[in-house]
């Protein structure tokens, strides 16, 4: 229902991966994969690239359980506890 993807991965960045996901979805008439980007960079081009690639939201590491819970509630994956 929701993917958490890091920006810095071996072989392909999170932004590049998201671009490929969007391309694959369009070519195959698939529904949108909801992706939340994760990065240790607080500012700068890395975050902009991630957002421009089509991710829904970008969060900064370290990521707490509370942040994940908030996101899961925001995207209606879980109900408010």
C-alpha positions, 0 to 999 in steps of 0.5 A: 500500500505504501513504499518507503524508499531511501534516496541513496541505494546501490545501483540506482538512487531513489529518485531514479527508481521512482522515475522508472516506477512511474514510467513502468506504471504509465506504459502498463496502465497501472495505478500509482505506487505511493512512495515516501522518500527517506533521506539523511539530507536536510536540504539541497538538490537530493531532496529536490530530485526526489520530489521532482521524481514523483514521490509523495513526500520526503522524510528525513532520517533518522525516522522514528516509529512516531513518524511512520505511524503519522504517515500511515495514518495520513495515507489511511493505511491505519486508523488513528490509534 
